[in-house]
Amino acid sequence: VKLITAKRAGFCFGVKRAIDIAFDTAEKKKAGVYTLGPIIHNPQVVERLQTMGVRSVNSVRDLARKDPKAVIVRTHGVTENIMNSLSKNGHAVIDATCPFVKKAQHYAKLLKEEGYKIIILGDKEHPEVKGIMSYAGRGAVVVKDASEFPETKARVGVIVQTTQNVEKLKELLAVAVGHTKELKVYNTICNSTALRLKETEEMAQRADVMLIVGGKNSANTTQLARLCQSLGVATYHIETASEIKDAWFSRAATVGLTAGASTPDWIIKEVKKRIKDIGGRRTYGHPKGRYSKGRA
Amino acid sequence: VKLITAKRAGFCFGVKRAIDIAFDTAEKKKAGVYTLGPIIHNPQVVERLQTMGVRSVNSVRDLARKDPKAVIVRTHGVTENIMNSLSKNGHAVIDATCPFVKKAQHYAKLLKEEGYKIIILGDKEHPEVKGIMSYAGRGAVVVKDASEFPETKARVGVIVQTTQNVEKLKELLAVAVGHTKELKVYNTICNSTALRLKETEEMAQRADVMLIVGGKNSANTTQLARLCQSLGVATYHIETASEIKDAWFSRAATVGLTAGASTPDWIIKEVKKRIKDIGGRRTYGHPKGRYSKGRA
């Protein structure tokens, strides 16, 4: 089979930065390093960090019992309250919040100070959105799309979860501008997400099978898989190479491979190797078949 | 013929206010009252004011030669420079700028002070837009639609000519949000324009002939006429009843009548009377025709 791999598969800027911070801290401190929640939405990376002594805890209270040497705040960021509690409890905080998420938090605070009614476009259950929300204050509302835009005549300030689709933002603004006389929008969508989606869409139109690699708990990876499914191509969302089945490729000439922002290179490499192996076996089984050695 | 008249035909809030100001001033001062440019885009109103001693001049320089008792600034407003010159020259300025236009000027100044790259959606030749533009400062750009949105990475502030269509604003925002990370929008579109357009559209779908009454130099009246034409109904844009021809109604069962924001009641009344007369003659000529007395 011919394998095409997305240029933008895997770690984005913010995730790479956070993982570097985590491994650096692990090396320096040897032990007693904690993250508040898994550092990124990828179980395999979290496991590897565990072998280096970096543990994940679920709450500030859990931390207090452990007397940590360092507490890493993960890419999605945390609420203002949690950040304050960490300082108050005297922990050595290492902030690995994605700088783009940090910006969104900053703008939320700014809009609150300027008295805007704040609307956050995003998934209200996502930790990133919960963090931003805490800086936006009480009156803020999270909407999943334009249909949820609230009745308001107030001045409206809009912030967007960094991984949202820009088309959804455009739809939201079209509704917003009909409600309010003043609208301030911070387009906090991360370009990397948009470009990855675009590349994946183009790839899905050429491939017979799409492999999406990344955490099943990763929103942006799941979004890639859903996009491919919606385009009608056979799509498999896997976390590791071990999940791959030969049968998926029995009728495939071209396989497209992409990965979410929280998927490490080593997993992508393993998946590539596994597909080459399958391609090789198939070429061997059908020496006069359509698959040349060079393409597998 | 059955005549239906738009509820919102004629003077909007801002025009009514300006005309009241003009007639009041004329009565008080007896003579020496000037407007800078025609007070509204309706030649018949301007003529009637002339008979009361209110004259229109084209420039601040012309005013200086006349030693006026009062200078009325018209609904569209003027540039900041002109406003300053009028004060500096010691004229008694009576500001009849539409309060909604005044707001747009105020927001332009605000956005300039806040350092935004200002985009004005509107017609750059329209006096209202020229006035707003002057408060927006040097870097500001007027665009007639989304296709003219400039290449920029700056923080963008948007203001809208009060008589623009909200759909055009939505298109502009969809483009803008793809260019910039920060967008501040003052939706300065006047509701009265939107509602008048909507009512006219509904009327045009029921009528066989549409009569649009108002100044040929009135942008909002012309917009009404263009809307009706685009819907495929026979449309006549007239300034006065004297332009009406019997033949326009020879095949019409229903005539729709609407008027721009600068069209006075007395002209609308004359037009109504003229259509009733035509309807009456037709009923007389065809006693057993389809047109009952009651409907004409």
Interface residues (C-beta under 8 A of the other chain):
Chain A: V166 L169 K170 L173 A174 V177 G178 T180 K181 E182 L183 K184 V185 Y186 N187 T188
Chain B: V166 L169 K170 L173 A174 V177 G178 T180 K181 E182 L183 K184 V185 Y186 N187 T188
